């Protein structure tokens, strides 16, 4: 059934692409473009389609059957033009010239409908509050519409997961593994727009390769919403979130609270073979967990005067894996054993993450051109608790040995960051930006392993340790933006970063340091009226502080891990290009050359698989991205994204390479009573991440949006309709072969009801002065 559904979805998604389209451009008598002109296609007296020209005067009419038509073109200040066209193939008209029509107007009322997706000089802008994107169930569903982002396997911007999240211009100090969880807590109703930046400049810290900039709504008076969500996947779960905004003259404050409870189940099976001792491990695993999440976000802005303002953002996170239970059965066979062995391991643990993060910034406007000075101070504290108990049974022949151990681990991270930035804008549209950043991070891990054999408890000092790492990063940067020609701009920048790490354990002390100079270049222009860019940059990826800890950590009876205090950052060199065609097809290419890769290598140590991180190998990755939205009819829209890649990773004595493909097709049907039906299909092929092979996976998600009134709305959906989500990994390295297949109880049903209220008016955007010819062209 699943395959028939996928085939039908692909068939109807592609059938529209074979229809004809008519395109052209409107220009004035002196050669200027006519923006937002009205183009109507008639067949006899029947209106077939009506479209508007873009900012460059171009228009595209799609899904036209072969026939003779009449084209009516009109715009204020110009006479209506009429042209007969015969459409029997894709047709591109010569520029249509509109003649001036001077008029005396008593009143001019202009209504525009914003495009939900537009391209910027740095990436993609999603307009949410004034478009249909606000009807999506969550922020991740909104991000799926952006050509440069993927949410299939975590959140990635052009296949990079090193992402900085900003809310109203303030950085969110959150681990990349928790970005998706944080975004799920935000109600789409509070968001005005989201910008996804895939070309960062020198002002962004060297580790980040992309930015998700979220701007919340701006309304005078009181604005808010409440959302209640109920879900089911063998067990019931729920989430509640509420948001409240208040703005009056110079002051604005908002808050968002999210509360969720649900349960998760998973099953896994795997094989591990140690080729040297020819041992064979067959593993089966079952696990369950109760998820408890609470998030609080508070923001405030205060305008001191017309040139200066303060801004504050605070985030609290309390995320818990409560009563996590895991049972693993391992059967070991091999000629070196006197007889087969059996290990039954039961673990009971909690994982508690708590975080307080705040950002305070001051901005001063220096002139009327937009020059400004900004200084910001960020502070965050993170706490992690992992009370852990394990019961193991070893059976060899008829002899059974039992043991117990507890591994009480906790961690604390304190982060201080100071940013200062000066930006000068000139009358010739040049922009110079200078800045500096200082950060200090204090990381502490506490780990105690207590073991019981035959009722005697004792602390195993080889597995117990305290680890402390203090990380200092000093950086400075400069960016220069230069207008090169009409609609062309060059941005060059450089960033210098110095990193010093001081670490210690109960047994030893050490330190290391590194220095990097990170240049970047970004050139934007237009070819034949369509935007084109080319970008080059050098970035880095620092190892997680925990990887410096050389303590031997026993994860299970047959696995353990150890860190490496000699690690250094990974260096990433990128070349990127992009082109957007007139029919909204978006093309992007990215090439990465990566050295000093941080590789987690497994090895066999007396029958135990021990992993250890090292710097090794070179990577050459080439990606191609294509995205195209298509309107088959007024009630049916399709958005398609595809990624293809060649991935190559080379170690001194081994080489790994693979092809990679990802496809995402989103169908939106606009039904009666303003209802919307969304069906999203995603497919990821098998590919390699370094030496690990990951198997293919596909999912189908469905949602129905139904507005009950201007204030109330319902959303019903099914995630992973065919319950097909699974994780399959395989590797063969260092005489170790491993294969694991983990399946999740991923199909879930949810029903969400949302209430919005507004006791004020929306803040109007600034109106900028324009020349009279530009005004005529725009209207």
C-alpha positions as CSV (number, residue, x, y, z in Angstrom):
1,X,0.0,0.0,0.0
2,X,2.8,2.4,0.9
3,X,4.5,2.0,-2.5
4,X,1.2,2.6,-4.4
5,X,0.7,5.8,-2.4
6,X,4.2,7.0,-3.1
7,X,3.8,6.2,-6.9
8,X,0.5,8.1,-7.1
9,X,2.0,11.1,-5.2
10,X,4.9,11.2,-7.6
11,X,2.7,10.8,-10.6
12,X,0.4,13.7,-9.7
13,X,3.3,15.8,-8.6
14,X,5.0,15.5,-11.9
15,X,2.1,15.5,-14.3
16,X,1.7,19.3,-14.1
17,X,5.3,19.9,-15.3
18,X,4.4,18.9,-18.9
19,X,1.9,21.7,-19.4
20,X,2.7,24.8,-21.4
21,X,3.5,28.2,-19.9
22,X,3.6,31.8,-21.2
23,X,6.1,34.3,-20.0
24,X,7.3,37.8,-20.8
25,X,8.2,41.3,-19.4
26,X,6.5,44.6,-19.2
27,X,8.6,47.7,-19.8
28,X,8.0,51.5,-20.1
29,X,8.6,53.5,-23.3
30,X,11.9,54.6,-21.9
31,X,13.1,51.1,-21.1
32,X,12.2,50.9,-17.4
33,X,10.5,47.8,-15.9
34,X,6.9,47.8,-14.8
35,X,6.6,46.2,-11.4
36,X,3.4,44.6,-10.1
37,X,1.5,45.1,-13.3
38,X,-1.7,43.1,-14.0
39,X,-1.5,40.5,-16.8
40,X,-4.9,38.8,-17.7
41,X,-5.3,35.8,-20.0
42,X,-8.7,35.5,-21.7
43,X,-10.2,32.9,-23.9
44,X,-13.1,34.6,-25.6
45,X,-15.0,36.4,-22.7
46,X,-13.7,33.9,-20.1
47,X,-10.9,34.9,-17.7
48,X,-8.4,32.0,-17.6
49,X,-5.7,33.4,-15.3
50,X,-4.6,36.6,-13.7
51,X,-1.0,37.2,-12.6
52,X,1.2,40.1,-11.5
53,X,4.7,41.0,-12.7
54,X,7.6,40.9,-10.3
55,X,9.9,43.7,-9.3
56,X,11.8,43.4,-12.7
57,X,8.5,43.4,-14.7
58,X,8.6,39.6,-15.5
59,X,5.5,37.4,-15.4
60,X,4.8,33.7,-15.9
61,X,1.4,32.1,-16.7
62,X,1.5,28.4,-16.1
63,X,-0.7,25.3,-16.8
64,X,-2.0,26.5,-20.2
65,X,-3.6,24.1,-22.6
66,X,-2.8,24.6,-26.4
67,X,-5.2,27.3,-27.6
68,X,-5.5,30.9,-29.0
69,X,-5.8,33.5,-26.2
70,X,-6.1,37.3,-25.7
71,X,-3.6,39.0,-23.3
72,X,-4.7,42.2,-21.5
73,X,-1.9,44.1,-19.8
74,X,-2.6,47.1,-17.5
75,X,-1.0,49.2,-14.8
76,X,-1.7,52.5,-13.2
77,X,-0.2,55.5,-15.1
78,X,-0.1,53.4,-18.3
79,X,-2.6,52.6,-21.1
80,X,-3.9,49.0,-21.3
81,X,-2.3,46.9,-24.0
82,X,-3.9,44.0,-25.8
83,X,-2.2,41.2,-27.6
84,X,-3.4,37.9,-29.2
85,X,-1.2,34.8,-28.6
86,X,-1.3,31.3,-29.9
87,X,0.1,28.9,-27.2
88,X,1.1,25.5,-28.6
89,X,4.4,25.2,-26.7
90,X,6.3,27.1,-23.9
91,X,6.3,30.6,-25.2
92,X,8.5,33.6,-24.3
93,X,7.1,36.9,-25.6
94,X,9.1,39.9,-26.6
95,X,9.0,42.7,-24.1
96,X,5.6,44.4,-24.0
97,X,5.9,48.2,-24.1
98,X,3.3,50.2,-22.1
99,X,2.6,53.8,-23.1
100,X,2.1,56.6,-20.5
101,X,-1.4,57.5,-19.6
102,X,-1.4,60.8,-17.5
103,X,-4.3,60.8,-15.0
104,X,-5.7,63.0,-12.2
105,X,-6.3,60.8,-9.2
106,X,-8.3,61.8,-6.1
107,X,-7.3,58.7,-4.2
108,X,-5.0,55.8,-4.6
109,X,-5.6,52.5,-2.7
110,X,-3.0,49.8,-3.3
111,X,-3.4,46.2,-1.9
112,X,-0.5,43.8,-2.3
113,X,-0.1,40.2,-1.4
114,X,3.4,39.3,-0.2
115,X,5.3,36.4,-1.7
116,X,5.9,33.8,1.0
117,X,9.4,33.0,-0.3
118,X,12.0,35.5,-1.6
119,X,15.7,35.4,-2.2
120,X,18.1,37.7,-0.4
121,X,21.8,38.5,-0.8
122,X,22.5,36.0,2.0
123,X,19.9,33.3,1.6
124,X,16.1,32.9,1.7
125,X,13.4,34.9,3.4
126,X,10.1,33.3,4.5
127,X,7.3,35.7,5.2
128,X,5.0,34.0,7.7
129,X,2.5,36.3,9.4
130,X,0.9,37.6,6.1
131,X,1.0,34.4,4.0
132,X,-0.3,30.9,4.1
133,X,2.8,29.7,5.9
134,X,1.2,30.8,9.2
135,X,-1.2,27.9,8.8
136,X,1.5,25.3,9.2
137,X,1.4,23.2,12.4
138,X,5.0,24.1,13.5
139,X,8.1,25.9,12.6
140,X,9.8,22.9,11.1
141,X,7.0,22.6,8.6
142,X,7.5,26.2,7.6
143,X,11.2,25.7,7.2
144,X,10.5,22.9,4.7
145,X,9.4,25.5,2.2
146,X,12.8,27.1,2.0
147,X,15.0,25.8,-0.9
148,X,18.2,25.9,1.2
149,X,17.2,24.0,4.3
150,X,16.4,20.3,5.0
151,X,14.6,18.8,8.1
152,X,14.6,15.1,7.0
153,X,17.7,14.1,9.1
154,X,18.0,16.9,11.6
155,X,18.1,20.6,10.6
156,X,20.7,21.3,7.9
157,X,21.3,24.4,5.8
158,X,22.8,23.3,2.5
159,X,23.7,20.0,4.3
160,X,25.5,21.7,7.2
161,X,24.2,21.4,10.8
162,X,26.5,24.1,12.2
163,X,23.6,26.6,12.6
164,X,23.2,29.7,14.7
165,X,19.6,30.5,15.9
166,X,18.6,34.1,16.4
167,X,15.4,35.5,17.8
168,X,14.8,39.2,17.2
169,X,18.5,39.7,16.5
170,X,19.7,37.9,19.7
171,X,21.7,34.7,19.7
172,X,20.2,31.6,21.3
173,X,22.9,29.7,23.1
174,X,21.6,26.2,22.5
175,X,23.3,23.0,21.4
176,X,22.8,22.0,17.7
177,X,21.3,18.7,18.8
178,X,18.5,20.6,20.5
179,X,17.7,23.2,17.8
180,X,14.8,21.2,16.4
181,X,13.3,20.7,19.9
182,X,13.5,24.5,20.6
183,X,11.9,25.4,17.2
184,X,9.0,23.0,18.0
185,X,8.2,25.1,21.0
186,X,7.5,28.2,18.9
187,X,3.9,28.8,17.7
188,X,3.9,29.9,14.0
189,X,1.4,32.6,15.0
190,X,4.0,34.6,16.9
191,X,6.4,34.7,13.9
192,X,6.5,37.6,11.4
193,X,9.3,36.2,9.1
194,X,12.2,33.8,9.1
195,X,15.5,34.3,7.2
196,X,17.7,31.3,6.4
197,X,21.2,32.5,5.8
198,X,23.5,30.1,3.9
199,X,26.4,32.5,3.2
200,X,27.7,33.8,6.5
201,X,30.2,36.6,6.7
202,X,33.0,37.4,9.1
203,X,30.7,38.8,11.8
204,X,29.5,35.3,12.7
205,X,31.6,33.0,14.9
206,X,33.9,30.7,12.9
207,X,32.0,27.5,13.7
208,X,28.7,28.5,12.2
209,X,27.9,28.0,8.5
210,X,24.3,29.1,8.5
211,X,21.8,31.2,10.5
212,X,18.0,30.9,11.2
213,X,16.9,34.4,12.0
214,X,13.4,34.6,13.5
215,X,11.6,37.9,13.8
216,X,8.5,38.0,15.9
217,X,5.3,40.0,15.2
218,X,5.1,43.7,15.8
219,X,1.7,44.8,17.0
220,X,0.5,47.7,19.2
221,X,-1.5,46.8,22.2
222,X,-2.1,43.2,23.3
223,X,-1.6,40.2,21.0
224,X,-1.5,36.6,21.9
225,X,-2.5,33.0,21.2
226,X,-3.1,29.7,23.0
227,X,-2.6,26.3,21.4
228,X,-3.5,22.9,22.8
229,X,-2.2,19.8,21.0
230,X,-3.1,16.2,21.7
231,X,-1.1,13.3,20.2
232,X,-1.3,9.5,20.1
233,X,1.3,6.8,19.1
234,X,0.3,3.8,21.2
235,X,0.3,6.2,24.2
236,X,-1.4,9.5,24.6
237,X,0.6,12.7,24.8
238,X,-0.1,16.4,24.9
239,X,1.5,19.8,24.6
240,X,0.3,23.3,25.6
241,X,1.8,26.6,24.6
242,X,0.7,30.2,25.1
243,X,2.2,33.5,23.8
244,X,1.5,37.1,24.8
245,X,2.8,40.3,23.2
246,X,2.4,43.9,24.4
247,X,3.7,47.0,22.7
248,X,3.1,50.6,23.4
249,X,5.1,53.5,22.0
250,X,8.7,52.9,23.2
251,X,8.2,49.6,25.0
252,X,7.6,46.1,23.8
253,X,7.5,42.8,25.8
254,X,6.6,39.3,24.9
255,X,6.5,35.8,26.5
256,X,6.1,32.3,25.2
257,X,5.6,29.2,27.4
258,X,5.6,25.6,26.2
259,X,4.7,22.4,28.2
260,X,4.7,18.9,26.7
261,X,4.5,15.3,27.9
262,X,4.7,12.1,25.8
263,X,6.2,8.6,25.6
264,X,8.5,7.0,23.0
265,X,9.3,3.4,22.2
266,X,12.1,1.9,20.1
267,X,13.5,-1.5,19.1
268,X,16.9,-2.3,17.6
269,X,18.9,-5.3,16.4
270,X,22.5,-5.5,15.4
271,X,25.6,-7.5,14.6
272,X,29.2,-6.8,15.6
273,X,32.0,-9.0,14.3
274,X,35.6,-8.7,15.6
275,X,37.6,-10.1,12.8
276,X,40.9,-10.6,14.7
277,X,39.4,-13.0,17.3
278,X,36.5,-13.9,15.0
279,X,34.0,-13.1,17.7
280,X,30.4,-12.6,16.6
281,X,28.0,-10.5,18.7
282,X,24.2,-10.6,18.0
283,X,22.4,-7.9,19.8
284,X,18.7,-7.1,20.4
285,X,17.5,-4.0,22.2
286,X,14.2,-2.6,23.5
287,X,13.8,0.8,25.1
288,X,11.1,3.2,26.3
289,X,11.2,6.8,27.7
290,X,8.9,9.4,29.1
291,X,9.6,12.8,27.6
292,X,8.9,15.9,29.7
293,X,9.6,19.3,28.3
294,X,9.1,22.9,29.6
295,X,10.3,26.0,27.8
296,X,9.9,29.7,28.7
297,X,11.0,32.5,26.4
298,X,10.8,36.2,27.5
299,X,11.8,39.2,25.4
300,X,11.7,43.0,26.0
301,X,12.7,46.0,23.9
302,X,12.9,49.6,25.1
303,X,13.5,52.7,22.9
304,X,15.5,55.2,25.0
305,X,15.2,57.9,22.3
306,X,15.0,58.1,18.6
307,X,18.6,56.9,18.2
308,X,19.2,54.2,20.9
309,X,17.5,51.2,22.4
310,X,17.9,48.3,24.8
311,X,16.9,44.7,24.1
312,X,16.7,41.6,26.3
313,X,16.0,38.0,25.6
314,X,15.7,35.2,28.2
315,X,15.3,31.4,27.5
316,X,14.7,28.7,30.1
317,X,14.8,25.0,29.2
318,X,13.8,22.0,31.3
319,X,14.0,18.9,29.2
320,X,13.9,15.4,30.7
321,X,14.1,11.8,29.6
322,X,12.3,10.4,32.6
323,X,12.3,6.7,33.6
324,X,14.4,5.7,30.5
325,X,14.6,1.9,30.4
326,X,16.7,-0.1,28.0
327,X,17.1,-3.9,27.8
328,X,20.0,-5.3,25.6
329,X,20.5,-9.0,25.0
330,X,23.9,-10.0,23.5
331,X,24.8,-13.5,22.3
332,X,28.6,-14.0,21.7
333,X,30.0,-16.8,19.7
334,X,33.5,-17.6,18.4
335,X,36.2,-20.3,18.3
336,X,38.2,-18.6,21.1
337,X,35.4,-19.1,23.6
338,X,35.1,-22.5,25.4
339,X,31.3,-22.1,24.9
340,X,28.8,-19.5,23.8
341,X,28.2,-16.6,26.1
342,X,25.1,-14.6,26.8
343,X,24.9,-11.1,28.3
344,X,21.6,-9.6,29.5
345,X,21.9,-5.9,30.4
346,X,19.1,-3.8,31.9
347,X,19.6,-0.1,32.4
348,X,17.4,2.5,34.2
349,X,18.3,6.1,34.0
350,X,17.1,9.7,33.6
351,X,18.6,12.4,31.4
352,X,17.8,15.9,32.7
353,X,18.8,19.1,30.8
354,X,18.3,22.5,32.3
355,X,19.4,25.7,30.8
356,X,19.1,29.5,31.5
357,X,20.2,31.7,28.6
358,X,20.0,35.5,28.4
359,X,21.2,38.1,26.0
360,X,21.2,41.9,26.6
361,X,22.1,44.3,23.8
362,X,22.3,48.1,23.3
363,X,22.1,49.7,19.9
364,X,22.8,53.3,18.9
365,X,22.0,54.7,15.5
366,X,24.8,56.9,14.3
367,X,23.3,58.7,11.4
368,X,20.3,58.8,9.0
369,X,21.9,56.4,6.6
370,X,21.5,53.4,9.0
371,X,25.0,53.4,10.6
372,X,24.9,51.9,14.0
373,X,26.9,50.7,17.0
374,X,25.9,47.5,18.9
375,X,27.2,45.9,22.0
376,X,25.8,42.7,23.5
377,X,26.4,40.5,26.5
378,X,25.3,36.9,26.6
379,X,25.2,34.6,29.6
380,X,24.1,31.0,29.8
381,X,24.3,28.2,32.3
382,X,23.6,24.6,31.4
383,X,23.2,21.6,33.8
384,X,23.0,18.0,32.9
385,X,22.1,15.1,35.3
386,X,22.3,11.4,34.4
387,X,21.5,9.1,37.3
388,X,22.2,5.7,35.8
389,X,21.7,2.1,37.2
390,X,22.7,-1.1,35.3
391,X,22.0,-4.8,36.0
392,X,24.1,-7.3,34.0
393,X,23.9,-11.1,33.8
394,X,26.7,-13.1,32.2
395,X,26.0,-16.7,31.3
396,X,28.7,-19.1,30.1
397,X,27.7,-22.7,29.8
398,X,25.6,-23.2,32.9
399,X,27.4,-20.6,35.0
400,X,25.5,-17.3,35.6
401,X,27.3,-14.3,37.0
402,X,25.4,-11.2,38.1
403,X,26.7,-7.6,38.7
404,X,25.3,-4.2,39.3
405,X,26.7,-0.7,38.8
406,X,25.7,2.9,39.1
407,X,27.2,5.6,37.0
408,X,26.0,8.9,38.4
409,X,27.1,11.6,35.9
410,X,26.5,15.3,35.9
411,X,27.8,18.3,33.9
412,X,27.7,22.1,34.2
413,X,28.5,24.6,31.6
414,X,28.8,28.4,32.2
415,X,29.1,30.7,29.1
416,X,30.0,34.4,29.0
417,X,30.1,36.2,25.6
418,X,30.8,39.9,24.9
419,X,30.2,41.2,21.4
420,X,30.8,44.7,20.0
421,X,30.1,45.8,16.4
422,X,30.4,49.1,14.6
423,X,28.8,49.5,11.2
424,X,29.2,52.6,8.9
425,X,27.0,53.1,5.8
426,X,28.1,55.6,3.1
427,X,26.1,57.6,0.6
428,X,27.5,55.6,-2.2
429,X,25.9,52.4,-0.7
430,X,29.2,51.1,0.7
431,X,29.1,49.5,4.1
432,X,32.0,48.9,6.5
433,X,31.6,46.7,9.5
434,X,34.2,46.2,12.3
435,X,33.7,44.1,15.4
436,X,35.2,41.9,18.1
437,X,34.0,39.0,20.3
438,X,35.3,37.5,23.5
439,X,33.9,34.3,25.0
440,X,34.8,32.3,28.1
441,X,33.2,28.9,28.8
442,X,33.7,26.9,31.9
443,X,32.9,23.2,31.5
444,X,32.8,20.7,34.3
445,X,32.0,17.0,34.2
446,X,31.6,14.7,37.2
447,X,31.5,10.9,36.7
448,X,31.5,8.2,39.4
449,X,31.3,4.5,38.6
450,X,30.2,2.3,41.6
451,X,30.1,-1.5,41.0
452,X,28.7,-4.3,43.0
453,X,29.8,-8.0,42.7
454,X,28.3,-10.5,45.1
455,X,26.7,-7.7,47.2
456,X,30.0,-5.8,47.7
457,X,29.8,-2.2,46.5
458,X,33.0,-0.3,45.6
459,X,34.0,2.7,43.5
460,X,36.0,1.7,40.4
461,X,38.6,4.5,40.1
462,X,39.6,3.5,36.6
463,X,36.2,4.5,35.4
464,X,35.5,7.5,37.7
465,X,36.9,10.9,37.1
466,X,36.2,14.6,37.3
467,X,37.0,16.7,34.2
468,X,37.2,20.4,33.8
469,X,37.9,22.4,30.6
470,X,38.1,26.2,30.4
471,X,37.7,27.5,26.9
472,X,38.7,31.0,25.8
473,X,38.0,32.4,22.4
474,X,39.1,35.9,21.2
475,X,38.1,37.1,17.7
476,X,37.9,40.2,15.6
477,X,36.5,40.7,12.1
478,X,36.0,43.3,9.3
479,X,33.5,43.2,6.4
480,X,33.3,45.6,3.5
481,X,30.2,45.7,1.1
482,X,30.7,47.4,-2.2
483,X,28.1,48.1,-5.0
484,X,29.8,47.0,-8.2
485,X,27.2,47.8,-10.9
486,X,23.4,47.9,-11.2
487,X,22.0,45.2,-8.9
488,X,25.5,43.8,-8.2
489,X,27.3,43.8,-4.9
490,X,30.5,42.4,-3.6
491,X,31.1,41.6,0.1
492,X,34.6,40.7,1.4
493,X,35.5,39.9,4.9
494,X,38.0,38.4,7.2
495,X,37.8,37.0,10.7
496,X,40.7,36.1,13.1
497,X,40.0,33.7,16.0
498,X,42.4,32.5,18.8
499,X,41.3,29.7,21.0
500,X,43.0,28.6,24.2
501,X,41.9,25.5,26.2
502,X,43.0,24.7,29.7
503,X,41.8,21.3,31.0
504,X,42.4,19.0,34.0
505,X,41.2,15.6,35.4
506,X,41.8,14.1,38.8
507,X,45.1,12.6,37.5
508,X,46.5,15.1,35.0
509,X,46.4,18.6,33.5
510,X,47.0,20.0,30.0
511,X,46.3,22.7,27.6
512,X,46.2,23.4,23.8
513,X,45.6,26.4,21.6
514,X,44.9,27.2,17.9
515,X,44.7,30.3,15.7
516,X,42.8,30.6,12.5
517,X,42.3,33.4,9.9
518,X,39.0,32.9,8.1
519,X,38.4,34.9,4.9
520,X,35.0,35.1,3.1
521,X,33.8,36.5,-0.2
522,X,30.2,36.9,-1.6
523,X,29.3,38.3,-5.0
524,X,25.6,39.0,-6.0
525,X,24.5,40.0,-9.4
526,X,21.8,39.3,-12.0
527,X,22.0,37.4,-15.3
528,X,19.2,38.0,-17.8
529,X,17.1,39.5,-15.0
530,X,17.6,36.5,-12.6
531,X,19.7,36.6,-9.4
532,X,23.1,34.8,-9.4
533,X,25.7,34.6,-6.7
534,X,29.1,33.1,-6.0
535,X,30.6,32.7,-2.6
536,X,33.8,31.4,-1.1
537,X,34.7,31.0,2.6
538,X,36.9,29.2,5.1
539,X,35.2,28.0,8.3
540,X,36.1,25.6,11.1
541,X,34.5,23.1,13.4
542,X,35.8,22.7,17.0
543,X,35.6,19.4,18.8
544,X,33.1,19.1,21.6
545,X,34.8,19.7,25.0
546,X,33.8,16.2,26.2
547,X,36.1,14.7,23.5
548,X,39.1,16.1,25.3
549,X,38.3,14.0,28.4
550,X,40.7,11.0,28.5
551,X,38.7,9.2,31.2
552,X,37.8,5.6,30.2
553,X,34.0,5.5,30.2
554,X,32.4,2.0,30.3
555,X,29.1,2.4,28.4
556,X,28.1,-1.2,28.5
557,X,29.7,-4.7,29.2
558,X,31.0,-4.8,25.6
559,X,31.6,-1.1,24.8
560,X,33.5,1.9,26.1
561,X,34.9,5.2,25.1
562,X,37.9,7.5,25.7
563,X,38.7,11.1,24.7
564,X,41.8,12.7,23.2
565,X,43.4,15.8,24.6
566,X,45.4,16.4,21.4
567,X,42.4,17.2,19.2
568,X,42.4,20.3,17.0
569,X,39.7,22.0,15.0
570,X,38.5,20.8,11.6
571,X,39.2,23.2,8.7
572,X,36.5,23.6,6.0
573,X,37.0,25.4,2.7
574,X,33.8,26.0,0.7
575,X,32.9,27.3,-2.8
576,X,29.2,28.0,-3.4
577,X,27.1,29.2,-6.4
578,X,23.4,29.8,-6.9
579,X,21.1,30.9,-9.7
580,X,17.3,31.5,-9.6
581,X,15.5,31.2,-12.9
582,X,12.5,33.3,-13.9
583,X,10.0,30.5,-13.2
584,X,11.3,30.3,-9.6
585,X,13.5,27.3,-10.1
586,X,16.3,27.7,-7.6
587,X,19.7,26.1,-8.3
588,X,22.6,25.9,-5.8
589,X,26.0,24.1,-5.8
590,X,28.4,23.7,-2.9
591,X,31.9,22.1,-2.8
592,X,33.6,21.4,0.5
593,X,37.2,20.4,1.1
594,X,37.7,19.4,4.7
595,X,40.9,18.5,6.5
596,X,41.7,17.6,10.1
597,X,38.4,15.7,10.3
598,X,37.4,14.5,13.8
599,X,36.9,10.8,13.4
600,X,35.6,8.5,16.1
601,X,37.5,5.2,15.5
602,X,36.5,1.9,17.1
603,X,39.1,-0.7,18.1
604,X,39.0,-4.1,19.8
605,X,40.6,-4.1,23.3
606,X,40.3,-7.5,25.0
607,X,36.9,-8.2,23.5
608,X,35.5,-4.7,24.2
609,X,34.9,-2.1,21.5
610,X,36.6,1.1,22.5
611,X,36.0,4.3,20.5
612,X,38.6,7.1,20.4
613,X,38.5,10.4,18.5
614,X,41.4,11.5,16.3
615,X,42.2,14.1,13.7
616,X,42.5,12.2,10.4
617,X,41.6,12.1,6.7
618,X,40.4,14.4,4.0
619,X,36.9,15.0,2.6
620,X,35.8,16.1,-0.8
621,X,32.0,16.7,-0.9
622,X,30.1,18.1,-3.9
623,X,26.4,19.0,-3.5
624,X,23.8,20.1,-6.1
625,X,20.5,21.5,-4.9
626,X,17.4,22.2,-7.0
627,X,14.0,23.6,-5.8
628,X,11.0,24.5,-7.8
629,X,7.5,25.5,-6.7
630,X,4.7,24.9,-9.2
631,X,1.0,25.9,-9.4
632,X,-1.0,23.3,-11.2
633,X,-4.3,25.1,-10.5
634,X,-5.6,27.8,-8.2
635,X,-6.3,25.1,-5.7
636,X,-3.2,22.9,-6.1
637,X,0.4,23.9,-5.4
638,X,3.5,21.7,-5.4
639,X,6.9,22.5,-3.8
640,X,9.7,20.1,-4.8
641,X,13.3,20.0,-3.4
642,X,16.0,17.6,-4.6
643,X,19.6,17.2,-3.5
644,X,22.3,15.1,-5.1
645,X,25.9,14.7,-3.9
646,X,29.2,12.9,-4.2
647,X,30.9,12.3,-0.9
648,X,34.5,11.2,-0.6
649,X,36.5,10.5,2.6
650,X,40.1,9.4,2.5
651,X,42.2,7.9,5.4
652,X,45.9,7.1,5.1
653,X,45.1,3.4,4.4
654,X,41.4,3.4,3.4
655,X,39.1,5.3,1.1
656,X,35.3,5.7,1.3
657,X,33.0,7.3,-1.2
658,X,29.3,7.3,-2.0
659,X,26.5,9.0,-3.9
660,X,23.7,10.7,-2.0
661,X,20.2,11.8,-3.0
662,X,17.4,13.5,-1.1
663,X,13.9,14.3,-2.4
664,X,11.1,16.2,-0.7
665,X,7.7,16.8,-2.4
666,X,5.0,18.9,-0.7
667,X,1.5,19.0,-2.1
668,X,-0.9,21.7,-0.9
669,X,-4.6,21.6,-1.8
670,X,-6.8,24.7,-1.1
671,X,-10.2,23.2,-0.3
672,X,-13.6,24.7,0.5
673,X,-14.1,27.0,3.5
674,X,-10.4,28.0,3.4
675,X,-9.3,24.5,4.4
676,X,-5.8,23.3,3.4
677,X,-4.6,19.7,2.9
678,X,-0.8,19.2,3.0
679,X,0.9,15.9,2.0
680,X,4.7,15.9,2.4
681,X,6.8,13.0,1.1
682,X,10.5,12.8,1.8
683,X,13.1,10.2,0.6
684,X,16.8,9.9,1.5
685,X,19.0,7.4,-0.3
686,X,21.7,5.2,1.3
687,X,25.0,7.2,1.8
688,X,28.1,7.4,3.9
689,X,29.1,9.8,6.7
690,X,32.8,9.3,6.8
691,X,33.2,5.5,7.1
692,X,29.7,4.8,8.3
693,X,27.1,3.7,5.8
694,X,23.5,4.9,6.5
695,X,20.6,3.1,4.8
696,X,17.8,4.8,2.9
697,X,14.6,6.1,4.6
698,X,11.3,7.6,3.5
699,X,8.4,9.2,5.3
700,X,5.0,10.6,4.5
701,X,3.3,13.3,6.6
702,X,-0.3,14.6,6.2
703,X,-2.0,17.7,7.8
704,X,-5.4,19.3,7.4
705,X,-5.8,23.0,8.4
706,X,-9.4,24.2,9.1
707,X,-10.2,27.8,10.2
708,X,-13.3,27.7,12.4
709,X,-13.3,31.5,12.6
710,X,-10.9,34.4,12.4
711,X,-9.7,33.6,15.9
712,X,-10.1,29.8,16.1
713,X,-8.5,27.1,13.9
714,X,-8.0,23.4,13.9
715,X,-5.1,21.3,12.6
716,X,-5.2,17.5,12.3
717,X,-2.3,15.5,11.1
718,X,-0.5,12.2,10.8
719,X,3.3,12.0,11.1
720,X,5.1,9.1,9.3
721,X,1.9,7.7,7.8
722,X,3.4,4.3,7.1
723,X,5.4,4.0,10.3
724,X,8.6,3.6,8.2
725,X,11.1,5.7,10.1
726,X,14.2,3.7,11.1
727,X,17.9,4.2,11.6
728,X,20.3,1.7,9.9
729,X,24.1,2.1,10.3
730,X,26.9,-0.1,9.0
731,X,30.7,0.1,9.0
732,X,33.8,-2.1,8.4
733,X,37.0,-0.6,9.8
734,X,39.9,-1.6,12.0
735,X,38.9,-5.3,11.6
736,X,35.5,-4.5,13.1
737,X,32.2,-5.0,11.3
738,X,29.1,-3.5,12.8
739,X,25.5,-3.3,11.6
740,X,22.6,-1.9,13.6
741,X,18.9,-1.5,12.7
742,X,16.8,0.6,15.0
743,X,13.1,1.1,14.5
744,X,10.9,3.7,16.2
745,X,7.2,3.8,17.0
746,X,7.1,6.9,14.7
747,X,3.6,7.0,13.4
748,X,1.6,9.5,15.4
749,X,-1.7,11.3,15.2
750,X,-2.3,14.8,16.5
751,X,-5.1,17.3,16.9
752,X,-4.3,20.9,17.6
753,X,-6.7,23.8,18.4
754,X,-5.5,27.3,18.3
755,X,-6.9,30.6,19.5
756,X,-5.5,34.0,18.5
757,X,-6.5,37.4,19.7
758,X,-5.4,41.0,18.9
759,X,-6.3,44.0,20.9
760,X,-4.4,46.6,18.9
761,X,-3.1,47.4,15.4
762,X,-0.2,46.2,13.4
763,X,2.8,48.5,13.2
764,X,3.2,49.9,9.7
765,X,6.5,49.5,7.8
766,X,8.7,52.4,7.0
767,X,7.8,54.2,3.8
768,X,10.9,55.1,1.8
769,X,11.2,57.9,-0.7
770,X,11.4,57.0,-4.4
771,X,11.8,58.8,-7.7
772,X,8.7,59.5,-9.7
773,X,9.7,57.1,-12.6
774,X,10.3,54.3,-10.0
775,X,6.9,55.0,-8.5
776,X,5.3,54.7,-11.9
777,X,7.1,51.5,-12.6
778,X,6.2,49.9,-9.3
779,X,2.4,50.6,-9.7
